[in-house]
Amino acid sequence: MNNTKNKNYLYSVIVIIVTTLIAVFTNRFLYADGSHFFYKILFQQDFFAFDQARLYAQYITQAPTIFAVKLLGFENKNLLMFIYGSTLYGIPLLSIILTVVLLENKKLLSIPLLSFFISSIYSYSFIISEAHVMSSLFWILLVLIARTEHNFIHKTGIIILLIASTRLYESFMLFSILLFMLVAYKIKVENFIKNSIFWFVCLWLIIYGFSIALESYIHPRDSVNAGQFTNALISIFKESKNFWITILIFGLAFITSKRKENIWLLFILFVVVLGLVFNYPKYMEIGLSHSGRTLLTVVPLFFGFLFVIATIWCTQLSVLINNIHHRSETALTYVAVFFLALQIAITLQWYSYTQIFKTALHNNAKNPVVDYRETVLGKYLISNQMISGFGWGWTYPFMSFALSENRIFTVIENKNNRCCMPNQLITKMTHKKLIAFDSKKVIFSGFSKAEKTHRWSLGKYSTIQFFLEKSNDIQGKFILRLGTLGEQIIKITINGNYIGSQKANSWDTVLKFKFEPKILNQGSINLIHFEFPNAHKPNNGDQRVLAMAIKSFRIF
């Protein structure tokens, strides 16, 4: 292709890069599974993995953040958010770039690009990380296997990607059918004797991955089975008018020539984009179901079939391929405009949403409540009746997080509002190190905010949660410096093991407790539980139930 013909594809890739950067810098991964996995990584200081059929995808998406936390010792939450978000959104971007580089017949490039645009409309806000990895690697595998010649690097890449694909996502069961077709075709047309070992390994890995994915559907975790998968697949086509409108517009753009009369199509695109902004919550309602994940299978699968057919028949259908190529240039321009406008609208709403939370947190609200009708789109574009009619609440799923310094706020549902329940994040601490009352390395629960020299326990129970690094010289001593306004009994339990009870009756008291070092969870989370049997309100008019003013503690 000459430079003029390359221009449309370049625009599409630029749009993908721009939307990827927007997604990373606005922390759009703090949705659903993305936020859940990020929280688990920081909480456990290690990989959080479940479901053997998705194991490799979880390792791939979490590895850079784990490396930064465990090996480099990074604790800055904004930096870790950037690393994790860049990984999640960078994988699809890398897939597109490699597809552009590796694809021999550039006339077929519109097929994976259209697949990326359409599937991302539903799923990019709901970062179902494992499915994104599977659909991303799927396109790289397709274009690699479809090449007419394979050098050592190509063959090695195919084998590595096929090994990874065996445990990326259950949809490999469907993707592997297309890969199998291509491999079978390549065996037929190429010198099989020369490449017999290579193609045999490919076939074996495809069948092996198919069996793992099939088992995941037959014997599912949380009763997510093939029946639900099928129902979700049907619901996309049966219930989602937005999906059909989108497909129709993309289809019209695809089949229309590049003449001036196509200007009317731009007007239709504008109307549809505006309609999708109003109806976007409907996308989210589908995205919260298994349909949202299913779309990441359906769209690449559909376009994958087109790609395989075009690859196998390209010599016989050269005229058709050329016609598709010329039309797809125009189509990609329209689709890129459509996609960029929609992504900007989504990001605007998401950014407004997070800023409201940050403002509430900055104002020290204990449980900040957000009415999402006050966000940019909710306030200026959509009336209250339309919000309830279109299910605006689903725009932000149940599992979302807002971060502020060392605290993480889990968003919970409350009719037309979302309210935040505070939970702190944990960073590593070492034994012997003095932990002050205002330390950000531990979680103080059941305590007041830090005052000038201390923080008060509130009520009869309080806890301290911390991540303890491994060490061989822990003696089993807990040193607690505190103050009281009168005599108090302090009972302490570590990880469910009672270590003793002592009295304190002065403003500057040091208590020492001994315990068995083996009760500590080294390299993991620990919980110190305090009980105050005679906690009471002081006589100075303070309405709080107080017992202990903690100043610092150490573990030896």
ZAMARKE-394211 format. One line per field, with one value per residue (C-alpha): residue in one letter; residue number from 1; x, y, z. Coordinates in steps of 0.2 Angstrom, whole numbers. Example, Ala and Ser with C-alpha at 12.3 -4.5 7.8 and 13.67 -1.06 7.14 Angstrom:
% ZAMARKE-394211
type: (A/S)
seq: (1/2)
px: (62/68)
py: (-22/-5)
pz: (39/36)
//
This chain:
% ZAMARKE-394211
type: (M/N/N/T/K/N/K/N/Y/L/Y/S/V/I/V/I/I/V/T/T/L/I/A/V/F/T/N/R/F/L/Y/A/D/G/S/H/F/F/Y/K/I/L/F/Q/Q/D/F/F/A/F/D/Q/A/R/L/Y/A/Q/Y/I/T/Q/A/P/T/I/F/A/V/K/L/L/G/F/E/N/K/N/L/L/M/F/I/Y/G/S/T/L/Y/G/I/P/L/L/S/I/I/L/T/V/V/L/L/E/N/K/K/L/L/S/I/P/L/L/S/F/F/I/S/S/I/Y/S/Y/S/F/I/I/S/E/A/H/V/M/S/S/L/F/W/I/L/L/V/L/I/A/R/T/E/H/N/F/I/H/K/T/G/I/I/I/L/L/I/A/S/T/R/L/Y/E/S/F/M/L/F/S/I/L/L/F/M/L/V/A/Y/K/I/K/V/E/N/F/I/K/N/S/I/F/W/F/V/C/L/W/L/I/I/Y/G/F/S/I/A/L/E/S/Y/I/H/P/R/D/S/V/N/A/G/Q/F/T/N/A/L/I/S/I/F/K/E/S/K/N/F/W/I/T/I/L/I/F/G/L/A/F/I/T/S/K/R/K/E/N/I/W/L/L/F/I/L/F/V/V/V/L/G/L/V/F/N/Y/P/K/Y/M/E/I/G/L/S/H/S/G/R/T/L/L/T/V/V/P/L/F/F/G/F/L/F/V/I/A/T/I/W/C/T/Q/L/S/V/L/I/N/N/I/H/H/R/S/E/T/A/L/T/Y/V/A/V/F/F/L/A/L/Q/I/A/I/T/L/Q/W/Y/S/Y/T/Q/I/F/K/T/A/L/H/N/N/A/K/N/P/V/V/D/Y/R/E/T/V/L/G/K/Y/L/I/S/N/Q/M/I/S/G/F/G/W/G/W/T/Y/P/F/M/S/F/A/L/S/E/N/R/I/F/T/V/I/E/N/K/N/N/R/C/C/M/P/N/Q/L/I/T/K/M/T/H/K/K/L/I/A/F/D/S/K/K/V/I/F/S/G/F/S/K/A/E/K/T/H/R/W/S/L/G/K/Y/S/T/I/Q/F/F/L/E/K/S/N/D/I/Q/G/K/F/I/L/R/L/G/T/L/G/E/Q/I/I/K/I/T/I/N/G/N/Y/I/G/S/Q/K/A/N/S/W/D/T/V/L/K/F/K/F/E/P/K/I/L/N/Q/G/S/I/N/L/I/H/F/E/F/P/N/A/H/K/P/N/N/G/D/Q/R/V/L/A/M/A/I/K/S/F/R/I/F)
seq: (1/2/3/4/5/6/7/8/9/10/11/12/13/14/15/16/17/18/19/20/21/22/23/24/25/26/27/28/29/30/31/32/33/34/35/36/37/38/39/40/41/42/43/44/45/46/47/48/49/50/51/52/53/54/55/56/57/58/59/60/61/62/63/64/65/66/67/68/69/70/71/72/73/74/75/76/77/78/79/80/81/82/83/84/85/86/87/88/89/90/91/92/93/94/95/96/97/98/99/100/101/102/103/104/105/106/107/108/109/110/111/112/113/114/115/116/117/118/119/120/121/122/123/124/125/126/127/128/129/130/131/132/133/134/135/136/137/138/139/140/141/142/143/144/145/146/147/148/149/150/151/152/153/154/155/156/157/158/159/160/161/162/163/164/165/166/167/168/169/170/171/172/173/174/175/176/177/178/179/180/181/182/183/184/185/186/187/188/189/190/191/192/193/194/195/196/197/198/199/200/201/202/203/204/205/206/207/208/209/210/211/212/213/214/215/216/217/218/219/220/221/222/223/224/225/226/227/228/229/230/231/232/233/234/235/236/237/238/239/240/241/242/243/244/245/246/247/248/249/250/251/252/253/254/255/256/257/258/259/260/261/262/263/264/265/266/267/268/269/270/271/272/273/274/275/276/277/278/279/280/281/282/283/284/285/286/287/288/289/290/291/292/293/294/295/296/297/298/299/300/301/302/303/304/305/306/307/308/309/310/311/312/313/314/315/316/317/318/319/320/321/322/323/324/325/326/327/328/329/330/331/332/333/334/335/336/337/338/339/340/341/342/343/344/345/346/347/348/349/350/351/352/353/354/355/356/357/358/359/360/361/362/363/364/365/366/367/368/369/370/371/372/373/374/375/376/377/378/379/380/381/382/383/384/385/386/387/388/389/390/391/392/393/394/395/396/397/398/399/400/401/402/403/404/405/406/407/408/409/410/411/412/413/414/415/416/417/418/419/420/421/422/423/424/425/426/427/428/429/430/431/432/433/434/435/436/437/438/439/440/441/442/443/444/445/446/447/448/449/450/451/452/453/454/455/456/457/458/459/460/461/462/463/464/465/466/467/468/469/470/471/472/473/474/475/476/477/478/479/480/481/482/483/484/485/486/487/488/489/490/491/492/493/494/495/496/497/498/499/500/501/502/503/504/505/506/507/508/509/510/511/512/513/514/515/516/517/518/519/520/521/522/523/524/525/526/527/528/529/530/531/532/533/534/535/536/537/538/539/540/541/542/543/544/545/546/547/548/549/550/551/552/553/554/555/556)
px: (0/6/7/-11/-19/-9/-16/-33/-25/-13/-27/-35/-20/-17/-35/-31/-16/-25/-39/-26/-17/-33/-39/-22/-21/-39/-37/-52/-46/-53/-69/-75/-62/-48/-51/-53/-37/-27/-34/-29/-11/-8/-17/-8/8/8/-1/-19/-24/-40/-47/-34/-41/-36/-20/-8/-18/-18/1/3/-7/-1/18/24/15/21/38/37/30/41/57/58/49/37/24/17/-1/-2/14/7/-10/-1/10/-6/-17/-3/-2/-20/-23/-6/-9/-23/-13/3/-8/-14/4/11/-4/0/19/16/2/9/-7/-10/-27/-34/-29/-46/-53/-43/-45/-64/-64/-54/-66/-82/-78/-70/-86/-93/-78/-66/-74/-76/-59/-61/-43/-41/-53/-44/-28/-35/-43/-27/-16/-28/-25/-6/-8/-19/-8/8/0/-7/10/16/34/39/56/63/57/39/39/45/32/18/23/25/9/0/7/1/-16/-20/-24/-29/-48/-62/-65/-50/-62/-69/-54/-44/-56/-51/-32/-35/-42/-27/-15/-23/-23/-4/0/-9/-1/16/30/23/39/50/39/31/37/32/14/12/16/4/-10/-7/-6/-23/-31/-24/-30/-47/-49/-44/-57/-70/-67/-69/-86/-92/-85/-86/-82/-97/-108/-104/-107/-110/-129/-126/-113/-125/-139/-127/-122/-141/-145/-133/-142/-159/-160/-147/-153/-137/-127/-137/-137/-118/-116/-127/-118/-101/-109/-115/-98/-90/-100/-101/-89/-78/-89/-95/-112/-105/-107/-124/-116/-106/-123/-130/-114/-116/-134/-130/-115/-127/-139/-126/-121/-139/-140/-123/-129/-138/-121/-115/-130/-125/-107/-110/-118/-108/-113/-100/-87/-95/-93/-75/-77/-91/-83/-65/-73/-84/-70/-58/-69/-68/-49/-47/-58/-50/-33/-37/-46/-35/-28/-45/-54/-41/-54/-66/-51/-46/-64/-65/-49/-54/-70/-63/-51/-67/-75/-61/-61/-79/-77/-62/-72/-86/-75/-65/-81/-89/-73/-71/-89/-86/-70/-78/-91/-78/-67/-81/-86/-69/-66/-82/-76/-59/-67/-77/-62/-52/-66/-63/-81/-81/-93/-94/-110/-110/-126/-121/-134/-122/-108/-105/-117/-129/-131/-131/-137/-149/-164/-168/-182/-170/-157/-169/-177/-160/-153/-139/-133/-126/-114/-103/-103/-104/-85/-77/-64/-58/-41/-35/-17/-16/-35/-45/-64/-75/-91/-107/-125/-138/-153/-148/-132/-115/-107/-89/-84/-66/-53/-34/-21/-6/12/26/33/48/50/60/54/44/27/20/1/1/10/3/11/-3/-22/-30/-48/-59/-47/-50/-40/-22/-21/-5/4/-8/-25/-39/-47/-66/-78/-73/-64/-50/-38/-22/-18/-1/10/25/41/49/64/73/76/59/59/41/39/26/30/15/17/0/-9/-26/-37/-39/-37/-40/-38/-31/-33/-23/-25/-13/-20/-33/-20/-23/-6/-11/-20/-13/-18/-13/-18/-6/-4/13/13/24/16/26/19/27/21/26/34/26/9/14/11/28/27/8/-6/-7/-21/-19/-35/-38/-52/-56/-69/-70/-70/-81/-85/-73/-79/-74/-89/-82/-96/-84/-81/-62/-50/-32/-22/-10/7/17/22/35/37/53)
py: (0/18/31/38/21/18/35/28/13/25/36/21/15/33/33/17/24/40/31/19/34/42/25/24/41/42/25/17/0/4/-5/-22/-36/-23/-14/-31/-38/-22/-22/-40/-37/-23/-32/-48/-41/-56/-64/-66/-80/-91/-102/-113/-110/-91/-93/-87/-72/-67/-69/-59/-44/-44/-48/-30/-23/-38/-35/-16/-20/-35/-33/-14/-10/3/9/25/20/32/24/7/12/18/2/-9/1/2/-17/-20/-7/-10/-28/-24/-10/-21/-34/-21/-15/-32/-37/-22/-27/-45/-46/-49/-45/-27/-27/-38/-26/-18/-35/-35/-16/-17/-32/-21/-6/-15/-27/-12/-2/-14/-20/-7/1/-16/-22/-41/-44/-62/-60/-45/-55/-70/-59/-49/-64/-72/-59/-61/-80/-78/-67/-77/-94/-86/-80/-89/-91/-94/-91/-97/-81/-84/-102/-99/-85/-96/-110/-98/-90/-106/-112/-96/-97/-114/-105/-88/-89/-101/-94/-103/-117/-107/-97/-114/-120/-106/-109/-127/-123/-112/-125/-138/-127/-123/-142/-145/-131/-131/-144/-154/-165/-150/-143/-158/-157/-138/-141/-157/-146/-133/-145/-153/-137/-131/-147/-147/-129/-134/-148/-136/-123/-136/-143/-126/-124/-142/-141/-122/-111/-103/-113/-102/-115/-118/-115/-97/-94/-99/-88/-73/-75/-76/-61/-49/-52/-53/-39/-26/-14/-4/-18/-20/-1/-1/-16/-8/8/-1/-11/4/12/-4/-6/12/19/34/47/63/57/48/64/58/44/56/64/46/43/59/54/37/42/55/41/29/42/43/24/20/13/0/-6/-7/-17/-30/-28/-33/-49/-63/-55/-42/-55/-65/-50/-52/-69/-66/-51/-58/-75/-67/-57/-71/-82/-68/-67/-86/-87/-72/-79/-96/-90/-74/-80/-84/-69/-56/-44/-45/-42/-26/-20/-24/-15/1/2/-3/12/24/13/14/32/33/19/28/44/35/26/41/51/37/34/53/53/38/45/62/53/42/57/67/52/50/69/69/55/63/79/70/61/77/85/70/63/47/38/50/48/52/55/50/62/76/70/79/69/65/84/92/79/67/71/61/51/46/41/29/23/18/11/24/16/1/13/11/-8/-14/-17/0/8/26/28/42/41/25/22/12/15/1/8/1/3/13/16/31/34/26/27/23/12/15/2/5/-2/-11/-9/-19/-17/-25/-31/-20/-5/8/10/26/31/40/27/23/5/-2/-2/6/0/6/20/39/50/53/68/77/63/48/41/35/18/20/8/-9/-16/-10/-19/-16/-25/-26/-35/-42/-46/-63/-64/-77/-68/-63/-66/-65/-48/-35/-18/-6/13/21/33/32/44/31/13/2/-17/-21/-38/-43/-56/-59/-69/-77/-82/-73/-67/-58/-45/-30/-14/4/19/33/45/37/18/5/-13/-28/-45/-61/-73/-88/-81/-95/-87/-73/-74/-69/-63/-61/-51/-51/-45/-38/-37/-26/-28/-15/-21/-5/8/23/41/53/66/81/81/70/58/45/29/29/17/18/32/22/31/17/-1/-13/-32/-40)
pz: (0/-4/9/5/8/24/31/36/46/54/60/67/77/83/90/99/106/112/120/129/136/142/150/159/166/171/180/171/176/194/188/192/190/187/204/213/207/210/228/231/224/236/251/248/242/229/215/216/205/203/190/182/164/167/177/164/160/178/179/164/169/187/185/182/197/208/202/207/224/229/220/218/234/227/239/230/225/210/203/206/198/183/181/183/172/158/159/157/143/135/131/118/111/109/100/87/84/82/71/60/59/57/44/27/17/24/14/28/42/43/50/66/68/67/79/91/90/91/106/115/116/128/138/140/155/162/162/162/161/157/142/135/136/126/113/111/109/97/83/85/83/68/58/63/58/42/36/20/27/45/51/68/77/70/75/92/94/89/101/116/112/110/127/135/127/135/151/146/146/142/125/119/116/102/96/94/81/69/74/70/53/49/55/45/29/32/34/17/7/14/15/29/31/33/47/53/71/72/66/76/92/86/84/101/110/102/107/124/127/120/133/147/142/139/157/164/156/161/179/182/197/205/193/178/165/146/148/155/142/128/136/137/119/114/124/115/99/106/119/114/101/104/98/82/79/81/69/56/56/54/41/31/33/27/11/6/-7/-4/-14/-7/-4/11/21/26/35/46/51/55/65/75/79/84/95/104/106/113/125/132/131/137/154/144/138/156/161/148/153/171/165/156/140/142/143/129/117/119/112/99/90/88/83/70/62/65/53/40/42/40/25/17/20/13/-2/-5/-22/-29/-22/-26/-34/-19/-7/-16/-15/3/5/-3/6/23/22/23/35/47/46/52/65/72/74/81/93/99/102/113/123/126/133/144/151/154/165/174/178/184/195/203/206/216/227/229/234/247/254/254/265/277/275/284/272/257/247/228/218/201/194/199/187/171/159/173/177/160/148/156/167/183/175/160/173/181/165/157/173/175/191/181/174/189/195/212/214/211/222/225/232/243/250/260/260/248/248/242/233/238/231/239/228/217/226/229/246/250/265/270/270/271/260/268/265/272/289/297/315/327/318/328/321/327/329/312/302/285/285/295/296/312/313/328/331/330/317/322/334/339/349/348/342/353/353/350/359/367/352/340/328/319/303/295/283/291/281/284/297/306/322/329/348/351/360/358/365/367/372/376/388/397/407/421/424/409/406/389/382/366/353/338/324/335/348/365/372/388/398/407/416/412/422/417/402/397/400/391/391/386/380/376/363/352/336/326/328/317/298/291/273/275/284/303/314/332/341/357/369/382/395/405/391/395/390/399/411/400/389/375/369/362/372/375/383/375/367/356/353/346/346/341/337/342)
//
